[in-house]
């Protein structure tokens, strides 16, 4: 039970989850939902960050500007769905 409270894992933990208070389970589920949404921003963000650096090295300025714009949009998405909630982590 302590492992579940600390790590708050995804997946099939119904037996452990059923022993916890419903308000705690709701907060953990909300945090997990945000993490899943953030994956769709985080993976492309890492790829675009790498490609942006490569465009600087290769002096492909048009591609750099495009990728930098995409990087800004993805960064905003990561902030909105993931980073701004970090200070409000579920305290159990």
Number of C-alpha atoms within 10 A of each C-alpha: 10 9 9 14 17 11 9 17 13 13 7 8 11 8 9 13 17 10 10 13 9 11 9 15 16 11 15 23 15 12 18 16 13 17 17 14 14 19 14 13 20 18 12 14 21 13 11 20 17 12 17 23 14 14 17 13 11 11 11 12 13 10 16 20 14 11 20 18 14 17 21 14 14 22 15 14 18 21 15 13 18 19 16 11 13 11 7 9 11 15 9 9
